[in-house]
Amino acid sequence: MTDEFNTVSEDELHAYVDGHLNQPERGRIEAWLERHPARAEEVREWQAQTAALKEHFAPYARDEAGDRQLLSARRHQGKAVASSPVPLLRRIAAGLLIFAAGALAGVYTPGILAPDRPPETAEGPDSLPRQAQSAFQVYASEVRHPVEVGADQRVHLATWLGKRLDYGLKIPDLAALGFSLVGGRLIPVNDTAGAMLMYEDGSGQRVTVLLGRNRDNRETSFRIARQGGLETFYWIDGEIGYAVTGEVPRDLLQKVANECYRQFEGSEAS
């Protein structure tokens, strides 16, 4: 029985979420998920995303006569090319999730998604959200030295970091959301000078705001990246990339990101 519970693959979990398994297989996976609560929570999030996507794209749904034959032919072709690391339909589904993330969050703006940007850029180890998450993990847990310049030197902090980024930095005021400025520091982003601002609420929970130069000078909509319990809302506007990171509830983190976006609109890149 132990071997049986250790045989659930990532593909089987996705097939379970998509409703492509028979009842015995579903029962086996449900029993496995009961023994793995972390994966069960992840599967519930996938199910919620799937439901949201179906609802969002329902007005465009249509059933063409040749659809089933096309899928069947593609499925047989996939078996013949078993060495492919990511099946075509999985790649399409991933693309739809990336596209829909901003729309489902209520902040997607048509025309600012770069259509020619390769998907792996947003998922690479050196991407903006990954750098923001690394900075959060290093500095947010610091007790004595989380920042280089404290909130008591707010004007100096804005001038110093803005000069290093060649950017008219205005430090967001997040008091309305319960967060006060801890301070900030200079950090490397994309191999050049970047800035990290840190905020803290009354319970000691922290969020960070990272800014860095975007060497490709492309624009994106609001997107979200997750690593364990750590989430990042990020966007690129002109030559500057922004990322808001924290281990707070997603709706609160989104409000922080929205407020930062609104206030950063008043900043002027040099």
C-alpha positions as CSV (number, residue, x, y, z in Angstrom):
1,M,0.0,0.0,0.0
2,T,2.9,2.3,0.7
3,D,4.2,1.9,-2.8
4,E,0.8,2.7,-4.2
5,F,0.6,6.0,-2.3
6,N,4.0,7.0,-3.6
7,T,3.1,6.7,-7.3
8,V,1.1,9.9,-7.8
9,S,2.8,12.1,-10.3
10,E,2.4,15.7,-11.2
11,D,0.7,14.8,-14.5
12,E,-1.8,12.6,-12.5
13,L,-2.6,15.5,-10.2
14,H,-3.3,17.8,-13.2
15,A,-5.4,15.1,-14.8
16,Y,-7.3,14.8,-11.5
17,V,-8.0,18.6,-11.5
18,D,-9.0,18.5,-15.1
19,G,-11.5,15.6,-14.6
20,H,-9.7,13.2,-16.9
21,L,-9.5,10.2,-14.5
22,N,-11.9,7.4,-13.9
23,Q,-13.5,6.9,-10.5
24,P,-10.9,4.3,-9.2
25,E,-8.0,6.6,-10.1
26,R,-9.8,9.6,-8.6
27,G,-10.3,7.6,-5.4
28,R,-6.6,6.6,-5.2
29,I,-5.4,10.2,-5.7
30,E,-7.9,11.5,-3.2
31,A,-6.6,9.0,-0.6
32,W,-3.1,10.1,-1.4
33,L,-4.0,13.7,-1.0
34,E,-5.4,13.0,2.5
35,R,-1.9,11.9,3.4
36,H,-0.2,14.9,1.8
37,P,-2.1,18.0,3.1
38,A,0.4,20.5,1.5
39,R,-0.2,19.0,-2.0
40,A,-3.9,18.8,-1.3
41,E,-3.9,22.6,-0.6
42,E,-2.0,23.1,-3.9
43,V,-4.6,21.0,-5.8
44,R,-7.4,23.0,-4.3
45,E,-5.8,26.2,-5.6
46,W,-5.5,24.6,-9.0
47,Q,-9.2,23.7,-8.9
48,A,-10.1,27.2,-8.0
49,Q,-8.0,28.6,-10.8
50,T,-9.5,26.2,-13.3
51,A,-13.0,27.2,-12.2
52,A,-12.1,30.9,-12.5
53,L,-10.7,30.3,-16.0
54,K,-13.7,28.4,-17.2
55,E,-16.0,31.2,-15.9
56,H,-13.8,33.9,-17.4
57,F,-13.6,32.3,-20.9
58,A,-17.1,30.9,-20.9
59,P,-18.5,33.6,-23.4
60,Y,-15.9,32.4,-25.9
61,A,-16.5,28.7,-25.6
62,R,-17.7,26.8,-28.7
63,D,-17.6,23.2,-29.8
64,E,-16.3,22.6,-33.3
65,A,-17.0,19.3,-35.0
66,G,-13.3,18.5,-35.5
67,D,-12.2,19.3,-31.9
68,R,-12.4,15.8,-30.5
69,Q,-10.6,14.3,-33.5
70,L,-7.9,16.9,-33.2
71,L,-7.4,16.2,-29.5
72,S,-7.4,12.4,-30.1
73,A,-4.8,12.7,-32.8
74,R,-2.6,15.0,-30.7
75,R,-2.9,12.5,-27.8
76,H,-1.6,9.7,-30.0
77,Q,1.1,11.9,-31.3
78,G,2.1,12.7,-27.7
79,K,2.5,9.0,-26.9
80,A,4.9,8.7,-29.8
81,V,7.0,11.6,-28.6
82,A,7.2,10.6,-24.9
83,S,10.5,12.3,-24.5
84,S,9.0,15.8,-24.7
85,P,9.3,17.5,-21.3
86,V,6.1,19.5,-21.5
87,P,3.1,18.3,-23.6
88,L,1.6,20.8,-26.0
89,L,-1.7,21.1,-24.2
90,R,0.1,21.7,-20.9
91,R,2.1,24.6,-22.5
92,I,-1.1,26.1,-23.8
93,A,-2.8,25.8,-20.4
94,A,0.2,27.4,-18.7
95,G,0.1,30.3,-21.2
96,L,-3.6,30.8,-20.5
97,L,-3.0,30.9,-16.8
98,I,-0.3,33.5,-17.2
99,F,-2.5,35.6,-19.4
100,A,-5.5,35.2,-17.1
101,A,-3.7,36.0,-13.8
102,G,-4.0,39.7,-14.3
103,A,-7.5,39.6,-15.6
104,L,-8.7,37.5,-12.7
105,A,-7.0,39.8,-10.2
106,G,-9.0,42.7,-11.8
107,V,-5.9,44.7,-12.8
108,Y,-5.1,43.5,-16.3
109,T,-4.7,46.3,-18.8
110,P,-4.9,45.3,-22.6
111,G,-2.0,46.4,-24.6
112,I,0.7,46.3,-22.0
113,L,1.4,42.5,-22.2
114,A,4.5,41.9,-24.3
115,P,3.3,39.2,-26.8
116,D,6.8,38.4,-28.0
117,R,8.3,37.8,-24.5
118,P,9.3,34.2,-24.1
119,P,7.4,32.6,-21.1
120,E,10.6,31.2,-19.6
121,T,11.8,34.8,-18.9
122,A,9.2,35.2,-16.2
123,E,10.1,31.9,-14.7
124,G,13.9,31.9,-14.8
125,P,16.0,31.9,-11.6
126,D,17.1,35.5,-12.2
127,S,13.7,36.9,-13.0
128,L,12.3,40.0,-11.2
129,P,10.0,38.0,-8.8
130,R,12.7,35.5,-8.0
131,Q,15.1,38.3,-7.1
132,A,12.4,40.0,-5.0
133,Q,11.7,36.7,-3.2
134,S,15.3,36.1,-2.5
135,A,15.8,39.6,-1.1
136,F,12.7,39.1,1.1
137,Q,14.0,35.8,2.5
138,V,17.4,37.4,3.3
139,Y,16.3,40.7,4.9
140,A,12.7,40.4,6.1
141,S,13.7,38.1,9.0
142,E,16.6,40.4,10.1
143,V,16.0,41.9,13.5
144,R,18.8,44.4,14.0
145,H,19.8,45.3,10.5
146,P,16.9,44.7,8.1
147,V,17.6,48.0,6.2
148,E,20.6,50.3,5.6
149,V,18.7,53.6,6.0
150,G,15.8,53.8,8.4
151,A,12.4,55.5,8.1
152,D,13.6,58.4,10.1
153,Q,15.6,59.4,7.1
154,R,12.9,59.0,4.5
155,V,13.9,62.0,2.4
156,H,17.5,61.0,2.3
157,L,16.5,57.4,1.5
158,A,14.4,58.5,-1.5
159,T,17.1,60.8,-2.8
160,W,19.9,58.2,-2.4
161,L,18.1,55.2,-3.9
162,G,16.6,57.4,-6.6
163,K,20.0,58.7,-7.6
164,R,21.4,55.2,-7.8
165,L,18.5,54.0,-10.0
166,D,18.5,57.2,-12.0
167,Y,14.8,57.5,-11.1
168,G,12.7,60.1,-9.4
169,L,11.7,57.8,-6.5
170,K,8.7,58.6,-4.3
171,I,8.4,56.2,-1.4
172,P,4.9,54.9,-1.1
173,D,2.9,55.7,2.0
174,L,1.0,52.5,3.0
175,A,-0.3,53.7,6.4
176,A,-3.9,53.3,5.1
177,L,-3.3,49.6,4.8
178,G,-1.7,49.3,8.2
179,F,2.0,49.2,7.1
180,S,4.6,51.7,8.2
181,L,8.0,52.2,6.5
182,V,10.9,50.4,8.2
183,G,13.5,51.8,5.7
184,G,15.3,50.6,2.6
185,R,18.6,49.4,1.2
186,L,20.5,49.3,-2.1
187,I,20.5,45.8,-3.6
188,P,21.6,44.3,-7.0
189,V,18.8,43.8,-9.5
190,N,19.6,42.5,-13.0
191,D,23.3,43.1,-12.3
192,T,22.8,46.8,-11.6
193,A,21.7,49.0,-8.8
194,G,18.3,48.3,-7.4
195,A,16.3,49.3,-4.4
196,M,14.4,47.5,-1.7
197,L,11.9,49.2,0.6
198,M,10.6,47.4,3.7
199,Y,7.3,47.9,5.5
200,E,5.9,46.4,8.7
201,D,2.4,46.2,10.2
202,G,1.5,46.3,13.9
203,S,1.9,42.5,14.3
204,G,5.4,42.5,12.9
205,Q,4.5,41.1,9.4
206,R,6.7,42.6,6.7
207,V,6.4,43.2,3.0
208,T,9.1,44.4,0.7
209,V,8.9,46.5,-2.5
210,L,11.7,46.0,-5.0
211,L,12.6,48.3,-7.9
212,G,15.1,47.6,-10.6
213,R,16.1,48.6,-14.1
214,N,14.5,46.5,-16.8
215,R,17.2,46.0,-19.4
216,D,14.7,44.8,-22.1
217,N,12.5,47.8,-21.7
218,R,9.3,45.9,-22.1
219,E,6.0,46.3,-20.4
220,T,3.8,43.7,-18.7
221,S,0.5,43.6,-16.8
222,F,0.3,42.8,-13.2
223,R,1.4,39.2,-12.6
224,I,1.8,37.0,-9.6
225,A,4.5,34.5,-8.7
226,R,4.5,32.1,-5.8
227,Q,7.3,30.1,-4.0
228,G,5.9,28.1,-1.1
229,G,4.0,30.5,1.1
230,L,5.8,33.5,-0.4
231,E,4.0,35.5,-3.1
232,T,5.0,38.4,-5.3
233,F,2.9,40.8,-7.3
234,Y,5.1,42.3,-10.0
235,W,4.9,44.5,-13.1
236,I,7.2,46.4,-15.5
237,D,6.5,50.0,-16.5
238,G,8.9,51.4,-19.1
239,E,12.4,50.9,-17.8
240,I,11.6,50.1,-14.2
241,G,10.4,46.8,-12.8
242,Y,8.5,46.6,-9.5
243,A,7.8,43.7,-7.2
244,V,5.8,43.6,-4.0
245,T,6.6,40.5,-1.8
246,G,5.2,39.1,1.4
247,E,3.8,36.2,3.4
248,V,0.5,38.0,4.1
249,P,-2.9,37.0,2.7
250,R,-3.0,37.4,-1.1
251,D,-5.9,40.0,-1.1
252,L,-3.9,42.2,1.3
253,L,-0.7,41.8,-0.7
254,Q,-2.7,42.8,-3.9
255,K,-4.0,45.9,-2.1
256,V,-0.4,46.8,-1.2
257,A,0.7,46.3,-4.8
258,N,-2.2,48.3,-6.1
259,E,-1.4,51.2,-3.8
260,C,2.3,51.1,-4.7
261,Y,1.4,51.1,-8.4
262,R,-0.9,54.1,-7.9
263,Q,1.8,56.1,-6.0
264,F,4.6,55.1,-8.3
265,E,2.7,56.5,-11.2
266,G,3.7,59.9,-9.8
267,S,7.4,59.0,-9.9
268,E,9.3,60.1,-13.0
269,A,12.1,58.1,-14.6
270,S,15.0,60.3,-15.6
